[in-house]
Amino acid sequence: MSRGKKLDIFIGADIDDSWSEIQTPRKTKVSNEILEPQKHFLLFKKEKRRGKTVTLVGEFQLPKEDAVTLLKLLKKKLGCGGSYKENFMEFQGELKDKLRNLLINEGFRFRIGH
């Protein structure tokens, strides 16, 4: 039994190896300079991850050990979870106002409007 004829359709697309990866320089430069808290200008970002709000604070220019101890202190005072990734601290929940007060008490400053 025949189920029909096979159609051989050629669209005429020409596929060659002209694909190339575009290498663009990073727009922001990552500084390895370590600053004291008074010289930081932090900002807030808010993201949604799996339907939950995450508050990001950064960019911190501290040694990793100092940043992790500061993170532990803030998490304990706020009663929430969080992590330290790529010089930003991530906190679970919308905690902008509480975080601002705690970080100002620690000697950090914020950009205007944040």
C-alpha angles and dihedrals in degrees: 000000000000120000095195139285123302113239119219106206120182113189096188101240115160112213116186137158096268093118114117136174114247112228110205123176118247111267095217122048118226110228120212090193114122114224132191116244095259091060096053120104104197129190136194129236127185122207136176116227119180090339094308127110119243122191117210122198124186171358096236120185098195133119109273093245092054092046092051092050090049089049091052091050093049094046090051093050093045097041094226141108127258149148143215115239131162094347092307127106115221121205128188110241137015102300104147098128096044092045092049092056094046094048093047088054088053090054102259124137132211136220117258110276096021 
